[in-house]
Amino acid sequence: MGDCFYRDGLRFECTRCSSCCRFDPGFVFLSYRDLERLVETIGMERELFLRRYCRAVYVNGVYRLSLKEKENFDCIFWEKGVCRVYEARPVQCSSYPFWADNLRNMDRWNHLENSCPGVNRGRLYVREEIDRLLDQREKEPVMIVPPKELAILEKEPV
């Protein structure tokens, strides 16, 4: 990125408010590695994990793998005030709020303060750290659900 607005870094500190994990509908898209890590962490057979915790979401002509949400829109892994899979959480979660869409310009970044109290507070993330977080998604792209696994996801959850 040439001369970007965050060349001198951005401040962020997770306040553990959980607003990014709860309350609003959305998608937590999984990469292939995310799925592997989560299956291993939960200690469950892949097919059972897919049926219990995942859904296929049709976006831009393909099905992508996402975590399910509870009826109240909390993440399926949000329990008793904590993330049940925090150490193995998906790239989408671990890189928040440093997503490409949030880093288009300073106005977009500052607008996050409305939903995330940690934006523009806490420690300084230097440009290189932010760029690494952005690159992480490119290295771990969102999983496209193959037809075989799409059939698994369409079965009744267990």
ChimeraX attribute file (.defattr): number of C-alpha atoms within 10 A of each C-alpha:
attribute: neighborCount
match mode: 1-to-1
recipient: residues
	/A:1	5
	/A:2	5
	/A:3	6
	/A:4	13
	/A:5	15
	/A:6	19
	/A:7	13
	/A:8	12
	/A:9	16
	/A:10	21
	/A:11	15
	/A:12	19
	/A:13	16
	/A:14	15
	/A:15	13
	/A:16	13
	/A:17	13
	/A:18	16
	/A:19	13
	/A:20	16
	/A:21	21
	/A:22	17
	/A:23	15
	/A:24	13
	/A:25	13
	/A:26	16
	/A:27	17
	/A:28	18
	/A:29	24
	/A:30	25
	/A:31	22
	/A:32	15
	/A:33	17
	/A:34	20
	/A:35	23
	/A:36	13
	/A:37	17
	/A:38	21
	/A:39	18
	/A:40	14
	/A:41	15
	/A:42	13
	/A:43	10
	/A:44	12
	/A:45	10
	/A:46	16
	/A:47	12
	/A:48	15
	/A:49	19
	/A:50	25
	/A:51	20
	/A:52	17
	/A:53	19
	/A:54	22
	/A:55	22
	/A:56	22
	/A:57	16
	/A:58	12
	/A:59	9
	/A:60	7
	/A:61	6
	/A:62	12
	/A:63	17
	/A:64	21
	/A:65	27
	/A:66	22
	/A:67	22
	/A:68	22
	/A:69	23
	/A:70	15
	/A:71	10
	/A:72	10
	/A:73	15
	/A:74	20
	/A:75	25
	/A:76	18
	/A:77	18
	/A:78	17
	/A:79	11
	/A:80	7
	/A:81	9
	/A:82	12
	/A:83	16
	/A:84	16
	/A:85	15
	/A:86	14
	/A:87	11
	/A:88	20
	/A:89	19
	/A:90	22
	/A:91	21
	/A:92	21
	/A:93	17
	/A:94	13
	/A:95	16
	/A:96	14
	/A:97	22
	/A:98	21
	/A:99	18
	/A:100	14
	/A:101	10
	/A:102	16
	/A:103	18
	/A:104	13
	/A:105	13
	/A:106	13
	/A:107	11
	/A:108	12
	/A:109	20
	/A:110	14
	/A:111	12
	/A:112	15
	/A:113	13
	/A:114	8
	/A:115	11
	/A:116	20
	/A:117	16
	/A:118	18
	/A:119	20
	/A:120	16
	/A:121	14
	/A:122	13
	/A:123	13
	/A:124	14
	/A:125	17
	/A:126	14
	/A:127	16
	/A:128	13
	/A:129	14
	/A:130	21
	/A:131	16
	/A:132	13
	/A:133	20
	/A:134	18
	/A:135	14
	/A:136	14
	/A:137	16
	/A:138	10
	/A:139	10
	/A:140	16
	/A:141	16
	/A:142	20
	/A:143	18
	/A:144	20
	/A:145	20
	/A:146	12
	/A:147	10
	/A:148	8
	/A:149	16
	/A:150	18
	/A:151	12
	/A:152	16
	/A:153	22
	/A:154	12
	/A:155	11
	/A:156	8
	/A:157	13
	/A:158	8
